[in-house]
């Protein structure tokens, strides 16, 4: 009889250990006290927030690559300084976003999309002053679109961490846009409204006004 109870106890303990699994981390799953079921955090995140994380990550990767390319191709010290700052700032933002995505169980994109790859390939064909003009014209349009995208998330994202990231990055994008317009004017890129300061740029972008047409940009459709 005692042997039977001991055997039953071992079987019960073994079943509990198997059910518990190899120690699933608490920050990866949420235990429902009512039903006893485990919920992946990714399933609780708003769909628009998920799409924001994935698009922001891919766009950030593209900005880093474009910044690195510009540092090699430019003939302008002003363009080079802009490219260095853009690469550094977007790399830092990408790292912050990656941490948020990991905490929430969201997969980050592993590569750029076809439009972004095409844009980079087109810029690789340019050099000298032509590269500088086309690159900076594209950077103005790029950051205007980025500003609209991040402002919408900073106002409407459901998740507090996603909203906080969007709000913080929005301010950095305003700085980039202001600098991009100034550098665009210095290298002779047309249609970029370089005379506008950062605050005016932000309000203009928020109102939905379109920027002028850049001088033959090398495919600006990555965003």
N, C-alpha and C positions, 0 to 999 in steps of 0.2 A: 504493500500500500504506500509506504513512504517513498519507495523507489518510483512508483507511479507519479506521485505528486512532484517529486524532484524533476522527473523527465518532462512533465507538463509545464513546470516553471521555466525550464530551459527553452522549450519550444516557444512559449509565450514571449520570453525575453528576446529570443532570436527574431521573432516576427516583428517586434517593436523596433529593433535595430534596423532591420531591412526596410521597414516602412519609413523610418526617419531619414534614410539615405545617407550619403557621405558628407553630411553637414552642410546643407544648402545655406548660403549666406543670407542673413536677414535683410540686407539691403537689396537683394535680388528678387525677393518674393514677399508678398504681403499675406499674412495669415488671417483669414476671416474667422473671427471668433464665433460667429453665428453658425456657419456651415462647415467649418473645418477645412475648406478648400483653399488652395494656394492660387494667387492671382499674379501673373506677370505684370510688372509695372507698365510695360509697353502697351498692354491692353487697356490701361486706365488713362493713358495720355490722349488728349484731344487729337482728332485726325489732322486738323490744320496745324497743330503744334508739331506733330510728327513730320509733316511735309515741310514746314519751315526749317526744322533741324536739318533735314536731308538736303534741301536746296541751299541753305546757308553754308553748309559744309562743302558742297561741291563748288559753289561760287567762290568760297574762301580759298579753296585749293587752286582755282583758276587764277585768282588775284596774286597768289604767291608765285605761281609759274610765270605769269606776265611780268611781275616785278623783277624776277631773276633774269628773264630774257631781256628786259629793257636795260638792265645794268650792263649787259654784254653788248647790246646793239647801239645804244645811244651815242650821239656825238655832243650832247649837251650836259653840262654839269648840273643844271637845274633839273633836267629829266632824271638824271642818275640819282640825285638826292631824293626826288619824289619816289622813284622806284624802290630805293632802299627802305624808306619809311613805310611804304605800302607793304612790302614783303614782310617786314618785321611786325607791323601791327596786325596784319591778317594771319600771320603764323601764330601769334599769341592768341588771337580770337579763335582760331581753329582748335588750339589746344584746350581752351576753356569750353568750347562747344563739344569737343570730344568727351570731356569728362561728364558733362551734362547728359550726353547721349548714352554713355556707359551706365550711368546711375539709373537711367530710365529704361534700359534694355533696348535702345534703338540702334540699329545697324548704321554705321557711317558709310557713305559711298567710297568705293575703292579707287575710282578713276573719274576723269572728267567725261562730260558728255560729248557727242559728236560735234556740236556747234562750237564748244569751247576748244576742242582739239583743232578744228578748222581755223578758228581765229588765231591761235598760236602759230599754226603752220603758215598762215598768210603773213603774220608779222615777221616771221623768220626770213621771209623773202625780201624784206625791206632793210634799208640801212641809211645811215647818215641823217641829214635834216628831214628827208622824206619820212623816215621811220619816226622821228621825233614828233612831227606834225600829226601824222595819222594816229600814233600811239596816244598822244595827249588828248586829241579830239575824242578818241574812243574812251579814254579814262573819264572824261567829263560826263559823257552819256552813261557810261557804266555806273558811275557813282550816283548819278541822279536816279537811276533805276533802283540801285541798292537802297538809297535813302527811302524811297517809297515803300519798298519791301520791308525794311526793318522798322519803319515807323508804324506800319500797319500791325506788325507783330507786337511792338512795344505798347500799343494801345489795346489790342484785342486778344492777345495770347491768353489761353486759359490757365496754363501752368505758371506759377510765380517765378520759377527759375528761368524758364524760357522767356518770359516777359522781361525779367531783369537783364538777361543777356542781350536781348534785342535793344532795350533802352540804352545800355552801356555802349554797345557797338554803334548804335545810331549816332551818338555824339562823335565817335571817331570817324565815321563816314562823312559827317558834316565837315570835319577838319580836312579830310582828304579831298572832298569836292572843292572846297575853297582854294586849297593849294593847287589842285589840278587845273582850275580855271586860270589861276595866275601864271602857272608854268605854260599852259596852252597859249596864252597871250604872248609870252616871252619867245616861244619858238615859232609863232606865226600860224598856229592852228586857228581856223576861222569857224564862226558859228557856234562858239562855246560860251558866250556871255561871260567873259573873264572879269568884267568890271564889277560883278555882283559879289558882295561879301558873304560870309558863311550864314549869317542869320537870314539875309534875304534869300539865299539859295535854299535854305530849309523851308521857308514859308512858300516860296515859289513851287518847290517840288511838292509840298503838301497840298497846294491848291490844284495840282494836276496839270499845270501848264507844261507845254512841250518845249524842249530845248531846241536850238537851231540845228540845222543839218551840218555835221562835221565835214571837213574836207576829205572826201574819199576814204573813210575809215576802213581798216582791214577787217571787214565783217564784224559788226558789233552785236551779233545775235546770241552771245553766250549767256545773257541774263534774261 
